Amino acid sequence: MQENDARFLKRQVKGGSIDVHPTEKALVVNYELEATILGEMGDPMLGERKECQKIIRVKSLNNNTNVASLAKEIVDRCKLIHPSKLPEVEQLLYYLQNRKDNNTQQGNDGKPRQQLSERPMDPGVYDGTEIDEVANINDVEDYLELLYEDIPEKLKGSALLLQLARNPDNLEELFQNETVVQALARVLKDDWKKSTELATNIIYIFFCFSSFSQFHGVISHFRVGALCMQIVEHELKKYDIWKQEIQKKKAALDADRQNGQLKKDFDKSNKKMQGLLRKQEQLLRVSYYLLLNLAEDLKVEVKMRNKSVVTMLVKSLERDNFELLILVVSFLKKLSIFSENKDEMLEQNIIEKLTKIVPCNHEDLLNVTLRLLLNLSFDSELRSRMVKLGMLPKLVGLLSNENHRIIVLCILYHISTDEKCKSMFTFTDCIPIVMKMLLESEGNHVELEVIALCINLASNKRNAQIICEGSGMKMIMKRAFKLKDPLLLKMARNISQHDGPTKELFLDYIPQLCETIVSKVEDEDFMIECIGILANLTMEDLDYELILQEYKIVPWIKDKLQPGNAEDDLVLEVIILVGTVCNDDSCAQMLSDNGVVHSLIELLNAKQEDDEVVCQIVYVFYQMIFHESTREIIIKDTQAPAYLIDLMHDKNPEIRKVCDNTLDIIAEYDEEWAKKIQLEKFRWHNSQWLEMVESRQMDENEAYMYGDEGIGSYIQDTDILDRPDLFYDTGPDGYDGGMLEGNVTPEYLEHDGYNGAMMPPNGSYNDAGYGDDYDPYQRPESNMGFIMDGQPVDEYGQPVDNYGNPIYGNDGGKGYVNGNMQDEYGYQQQYGYQGQ
């Protein structure tokens, strides 16, 4: 077929069946589109048929909806449904109204759990896109021509193009037409301020392109993303102006409630603002969605951040539109994984904005908000703000919601890592709730999120007391030994570290703990927690000697302390246990007799780089020194004091502290070691002093390396009056120079005043006319007189008139009031102070 033969295009739409959407509250209208190309004589030359669907969403449908009126409205507005099908539409709507929501699942506790959306919903149909005409891909050129007309025609053309763009099958063909894309970008750039609906339609079209990564290049080429950010910034400023205006009118109305005109103006302005807000939020929604799709490229995301996209998003959290908020929070969640964005959110007080959303009735919004809070909760300052703003009780209240339980548990776990925040849990119902989850969980293992939170909470004394109320401790230990769960025992170990009634609850479980220790347990972590609990039981009434003998723990301890026989974590816990039992005199004697001290010294040599192991071994020595039966063994029979002296100056402050305390006790009981300890301390302090002196001398030498800096330090940074040697000459004792070296310039040294008249010839003060009784170190009386305020002087301090000529007094031409310089110093001839 030749191209010139085609003259007409005939399009025919045939209605089809109507059905309900399988998952959403929507009707699916099936129809057939037939396109036929006619020749000059009207005969069909080429034809094509295509099966199509239109989805009509009815989100507002609920139990109180008038189905008959809704069905009539759908039939009137949708041209694809024949009026004769009104009863069928009503029947389908009745079915949707009574159909149970099938996007729910059962949670662990049997409660329904809704399937939440992983990403924001498509913007959908709104006011600006509603048009009676059905767009056709073959009429693109006609729609393009509308973009060159006035605003109403541009709005119609953009709406028709949007209909085509919402069908993914048409995107490739639209993309190939560069004229369409270029025209849309031009219209958006030129006319976005003239019509909000027009800007929304065009950005929506580009959003449809942005849903596929292969179209991102053309969007970036026309700088649509940068233009969208400019539009968003402008709209947010407009919103602030609207809000200020409505607040002023509200304030005026509050001041005069009886004024009917003010109330009428306020209602009118408020209604107008609501309409404007609805259109603005549609524009913001499609703009943010387009930017979110473009932010898949990290480089583009960085550019957005540099243009303050975080500030815009946080500011948009003030809105009440759920669909817009879902999109904004989703965007913030994506940005929050980078610390720079997180810090900016902190500066913008994002937690204050999110408190109004948690909790809320919209499940998708609540879910994505909690995910954002989870990302932010990695920062300690943001966690602190969550607690200060009262978000902790709100989060605890969401633990009963199966849709958000895991996310909330993770947030609470992060909050529980702060010591200051742990005590705040006592003022909520968190502990009873998580204890119920812990004890009623099915299977052989507890959920990690639950047990992790419980472990952190148990490290606080008040929380531990609440956990142990009733039979809580009994249930924890029973479940721990039944399942051989080391995490449950770790929780119990945290409880055992608190002094008071809670520690006494573990006395009943000492046999089980000891049997577990000496038996061969496959799970070493479980054994470590058992040892840790025993090591925490520091009670005076507890007979550790009986325990060690009955369960034969001493040989087991000696075996584990041999280097290489056990993992470091297990060895550390064994050393801590030894430190605890050594508090008892008989136990310390028993361990010493069995060679445990020598084993510890060998271990100290092997693990000298491990600060924790070293510190605990030194603490064992500290405990043994207290007992007379082991003190002599430590001091006389072992090299422990020598090792303690070596560790006395360790980098770790805790090791130094324990060593000092132990050595003080050794020095008190043994004079020989006391002298050695004193000598070592003296050597240490002496070496520190020498090091300080050498460093100071090096600093001074460095100062002399730079001449200018040396002079500046004397002339600028000190008071000249504190340097009398700058004013006086040398004496007959040969004191070198009138000024110290480095305090005068070379020019002054070559001046006659230094080497001539001021210097006594041949070093003789008598020849210079000073007399035998002259003391070169005696400060001379001042011969300088007073000059009137404001009197001009020359460079030597001599008074001059307004023309610069010297002024002489009435006493024979002497320019000084209080003395005669010629008689006393003989300076007149050299310096020209000649009287008239």
Residue pairs with C-beta under 8 A, 6 or more apart in sequence:
1 45
1 46
5 39
5 40
5 45
6 37
6 38
6 39
6 45
6 46
7 38
7 39
7 40
8 37
8 38
8 39
8 42
9 35
9 36
9 37
9 38
9 138
10 35
10 36
10 37
10 38
10 44
11 33
11 34
11 35
11 36
11 136
12 33
12 34
12 35
12 36
13 31
13 32
13 33
13 34
13 80
13 134
14 31
14 32
14 34
15 29
15 31
15 80
15 81
15 82
15 85
16 29
16 30
16 31
16 32
17 30
18 27
18 28
18 29
18 30
18 81
18 85
18 88
18 89
18 92
19 27
19 28
19 30
19 92
20 26
20 27
20 28
20 92
20 95
20 96
20 99
21 27
21 28
21 55
21 57
23 102
23 103
24 57
25 57
25 58
25 59
25 61
25 96
26 55
26 56
26 57
26 58
27 55
27 56
27 58
27 74
27 89
27 92
27 93
27 96
28 53
28 54
28 55
28 56
29 53
29 54
29 55
29 56
29 78
29 80
29 81
30 51
30 52
30 53
31 52
31 53
31 54
31 80
32 49
32 50
32 51
32 52
33 49
33 50
33 52
34 47
34 48
34 49
34 50
35 47
35 48
35 49
35 50
35 136
35 138
36 44
36 46
36 47
36 48
37 44
37 45
37 46
37 47
38 44
38 45
39 45
54 78
54 80
56 74
56 78
57 124
58 70
58 74
58 93
58 96
61 70
61 93
61 96
61 97
62 97
63 97
65 97
67 90
67 93
67 94
67 97
68 90
70 93
71 86
71 89
71 90
71 93
72 86
74 81
74 89
75 81
75 83
75 85
75 86
75 89
79 132
79 134
81 89
101 114
103 114
103 115
104 112
104 113
104 114
104 115
105 112
105 113
105 114
105 115
106 112
106 113
107 113
107 402
107 405
108 402
108 441
108 442
109 402
111 402
112 402
113 402
113 403
114 363
114 403
116 363
116 364
116 367
116 403
117 364
119 330
120 289
120 292
120 323
120 326
120 327
120 330
121 323
121 326
123 204
123 207
123 282
123 285
123 286
123 289
123 323
126 200
126 282
127 197
127 278
127 279
127 282
128 155
128 159
128 196
128 197
128 198
128 200
128 201
128 279
128 282
129 159
129 162
129 163
129 201
129 204
130 159
131 156
131 159
131 160
131 163
133 160
134 163
135 143
135 160
135 161
135 163
135 164
137 164
137 170
137 173
139 160
140 161
140 164
140 174
140 177
140 180
143 157
143 160
143 161
144 157
144 177
144 179
144 180
144 183
145 157
146 153
146 154
146 156
146 157
146 160
147 153
147 154
147 157
147 158
147 183
147 184
147 187
148 183
149 157
151 191
151 194
151 195
151 198
154 187
154 191
154 195
154 198
155 195
155 197
155 198
155 201
158 184
158 187
158 198
158 201
158 202
158 205
159 201
161 174
161 180
161 184
161 201
161 205
162 201
162 204
162 205
162 208
164 170
164 174
165 171
165 174
165 204
165 205
165 208
165 209
166 208
168 208
168 211
168 212
171 208
171 209
171 212
171 215
174 180
174 181
175 181
175 209
175 215
175 218
181 218
181 222
182 222
184 202
184 205
184 206
185 222
185 223
185 224
187 198
187 202
188 199
188 202
188 203
188 224
188 227
189 227
191 198
191 199
192 198
192 199
192 202
192 227
192 231
193 234
196 279
196 280
196 283
197 279
199 231
199 283
200 279
200 282
200 283
200 286
203 224
203 228
203 231
203 283
203 286
203 287
203 290
204 286
206 219
206 224
206 290
207 286
207 289
207 290
207 293
209 215
209 218
209 219
210 216
210 219
210 289
210 290
210 293
210 294
211 293
213 296
216 293
216 294
216 296
216 297
219 225
219 290
219 294
220 294
220 300
224 290
225 290
225 291
225 294
225 300
225 303
225 304
226 303
226 307
228 287
228 290
228 291
229 291
229 304
229 307
229 309
229 312
231 283
231 287
232 284
232 287
232 288
232 291
232 312
233 308
233 312
235 280
235 283
235 284
236 312
236 315
236 316
238 280
239 277
239 280
242 273
242 276
242 277
245 269
246 266
246 269
246 270
246 273
249 262
249 265
249 266
249 269
250 266
252 262
252 266
253 259
253 262
253 263
253 266
256 262
257 263
281 319
281 321
281 324
284 316
284 324
285 321
285 323
285 324
285 327
288 313
288 316
288 324
288 327
288 328
288 331
289 327
291 304
291 309
291 331
292 327
292 330
292 331
292 334
294 300
294 304
295 301
295 304
295 331
295 334
295 335
301 335
305 335
305 340
305 341
305 344
309 331
309 335
310 332
310 335
310 341
310 344
310 345
310 348
311 344
311 348
313 328
313 331
313 332
313 335
314 332
314 345
314 348
314 349
314 350
314 353
315 348
316 324
316 325
316 328
317 325
317 328
317 329
317 350
317 353
317 354
317 357
318 353
319 325
319 328
322 362
322 365
325 357
325 365
326 362
326 364
326 365
326 368
329 357
329 365
329 368
329 369
329 372
330 368
332 345
332 350
332 372
333 368
333 371
333 372
333 375
335 341
335 345
336 342
336 345
336 372
336 375
336 376
337 375
342 375
342 376
342 379
342 382
345 376
346 379
346 381
346 382
346 385
350 376
351 376
351 382
351 385
351 386
351 389
351 391
352 385
352 389
354 369
354 372
354 373
355 389
355 390
355 391
355 394
357 365
357 366
357 369
358 366
358 369
358 370
358 373
358 391
358 394
358 395
358 398
359 366
359 394
359 397
359 398
360 366
360 369
363 403
366 398
366 404
367 403
367 404
367 407
370 398
370 404
370 407
370 408
370 411
371 407
373 386
373 391
373 411
374 407
374 410
374 411
374 414
376 382
377 383
377 386
377 410
377 411
377 414
377 415
378 414
380 418
383 414
383 415
383 418
383 421
384 418
384 420
384 421
386 392
386 411
386 415
387 415
387 421
387 424
392 412
392 415
392 421
392 424
392 425
392 428
392 430
393 427
393 428
395 408
395 411
395 412
396 408
396 412
396 428
396 429
396 430
396 433
398 404
398 405
398 408
399 405
399 408
399 409
399 430
399 433
399 434
399 437
400 433
401 408
406 447
406 449
409 434
409 447
409 449
409 450
409 453
410 449
412 430
412 453
413 449
413 452
413 453
413 456
415 421
416 422
416 425
416 453
416 456
416 457
417 456
419 460
422 456
422 457
422 459
422 460
422 463
423 460
423 462
423 463
425 431
425 457
425 460
425 463
426 460
426 462
426 463
426 466
430 457
431 457
431 463
431 466
431 467
432 466
434 450
434 453
434 454
434 457
435 454
435 467
435 472
437 446
437 447
437 450
438 446
438 450
438 451
438 454
438 476
439 475
439 476
439 479
441 447
441 450
444 483
445 483
445 485
446 485
446 487
446 488
448 487
451 487
451 488
451 491
452 487
454 467
454 491
455 487
455 490
455 491
455 494
457 463
457 467
458 464
458 467
458 491
458 492
458 494
458 495
459 494
459 497
461 498
461 500
461 502
464 494
464 495
464 498
464 502
465 498
465 500
465 501
465 502
467 473
467 476
467 495
468 495
468 501
468 502
468 505
473 492
473 495
473 502
473 505
476 488
476 491
476 492
477 492
477 509
477 512
479 485
479 488
480 488
480 489
480 492
481 512
481 516
484 521
484 523
484 526
485 526
486 523
486 525
486 526
486 528
486 529
489 526
489 529
489 530
489 533
490 529
490 532
492 506
492 529
492 533
493 529
493 532
493 533
493 536
495 502
496 502
496 503
496 506
496 532
496 533
496 536
496 537
497 536
503 536
503 537
503 539
504 539
506 533
506 537
507 537
507 542
509 533
510 534
510 537
510 547
513 530
513 533
513 534
514 534
514 547
514 550
514 551
514 553
515 551
516 526
516 527
516 530
517 527
517 530
517 531
517 534
517 551
517 553
517 556
518 551
518 552
518 553
518 556
521 527
524 567
524 569
524 570
527 570
528 569
528 570
528 573
531 570
531 573
531 574
531 576
531 577
532 573
532 576
534 577
534 580
535 573
535 576
535 577
535 579
535 580
536 580
537 580
538 580
538 583
543 584
544 580
544 581
544 583
544 584
544 587
545 584
545 586
545 587
545 590
547 553
548 554
548 581
548 587
548 590
554 590
554 591
554 594
554 596
555 594
557 574
557 577
557 578
557 591
557 596
558 594
558 595
558 596
558 599
559 565
560 566
560 570
560 571
560 574
561 571
561 574
561 575
561 578
561 596
561 599
561 600
561 603
562 599
562 602
563 602
563 603
563 606
563 607
566 574
568 607
568 610
568 613
571 603
571 607
571 613
572 612
572 613
572 616
575 600
575 603
575 613
575 616
575 617
575 620
576 616
578 591
578 596
578 600
578 620
579 616
579 619
579 620
579 623
581 587
581 588
581 591
582 588
582 591
582 620
582 623
582 624
582 627
582 630
583 623
585 627
585 629
588 623
588 624
588 627
588 629
588 630
589 627
589 629
589 630
591 597
592 624
592 629
592 630
592 633
592 634
597 621
597 624
597 630
597 633
597 634
597 638
597 640
598 638
600 617
600 620
600 621
601 638
601 639
601 640
601 643
603 613
603 617
604 613
604 614
604 617
604 643
607 613
607 614
608 614
611 650
611 652
611 654
611 655
614 647
614 650
614 652
614 655
615 652
615 654
615 655
615 658
618 644
618 647
618 655
618 658
618 659
618 662
619 658
621 634
621 640
621 644
621 662
622 658
622 661
622 662
622 665
624 630
624 631
624 633
624 634
625 631
625 634
625 662
625 665
625 666
626 665
631 669
634 640
634 641
634 666
635 641
635 666
635 669
635 670
635 673
641 663
641 666
641 673
641 676
641 677
644 659
644 662
644 663
644 666
645 663
645 676
645 677
645 680
647 655
647 656
647 659
648 656
648 659
648 660
648 663
648 680
648 681
648 684
649 656
649 684
650 656
650 659
663 677
666 673
666 674
666 677
667 673
667 674
667 677
667 678
668 674
703 709
703 710
703 713
704 710
707 742
710 742
711 742
711 743
714 723
714 742
714 743
720 726
723 743
724 779
725 738
725 739
725 740
726 739
726 743
728 738
728 776
728 777
729 738
729 758
729 759
729 760
729 776
730 736
730 737
730 738
730 763
730 776
731 765
731 776
731 777
732 763
732 764
732 765
732 776
734 763
735 776
738 754
738 758
738 759
744 754
748 754
749 755
752 830
753 830
756 830
757 826
757 827
757 830
760 767
760 768
760 770
761 767
761 768
765 771
765 774
765 776
766 772
769 826
782 818
783 816
783 818
783 819
783 821
783 824
783 825
784 797
784 816
784 818
785 816
785 817
785 818
785 819
786 817
787 793
787 797
787 799
791 799
792 799
792 800
792 801
792 802
792 804
793 799
793 800
794 800
794 804
794 806
796 831
798 806
798 807
798 815
798 833
799 806
799 807
799 815
800 806
800 807
801 807
806 815
807 815
808 814
808 815
808 835
808 836
809 815
809 816
809 817
812 835
813 834
813 835
813 836
814 820
814 821
814 835
815 833
815 835
821 827
821 828
821 833
822 828
822 829
822 833
827 833
828 834
